[in-house]
């Protein structure tokens, strides 16, 4: 059973930075593709960034150049470093793991940019 726990959200001014963390079960980061998603009020959940088992990454255009996804296998932790935050980045941020076609989600961490 995959468990994901996000943290690191908060309220920042535009132009600020935050680093989100997602602690996972042992071996989850090394064995499965992981990603960050977000959902703003009244909008559908959308992708942000993905990191595969080999460390390769991909980003949605609206965060490319501002956000960096990374993982620390020793700490079983997935990260999302966010800079140059914009009000449009305000959302609940979720980490997810793709385990053989099944998606597991954390409960999310709120990011508010004013």
Secondary structure, 3 states (H helix, E strand, C coil): CCCEEEECCEEECCCCCEEEEEEECCCHHHHCEEEEEEECCCCCCEEEEEECCCCCEEECCCCCCCEEEEEEHHHCEEEEEECCCCHHHCEEEEEEEEECCEEEECCCEEEEEC
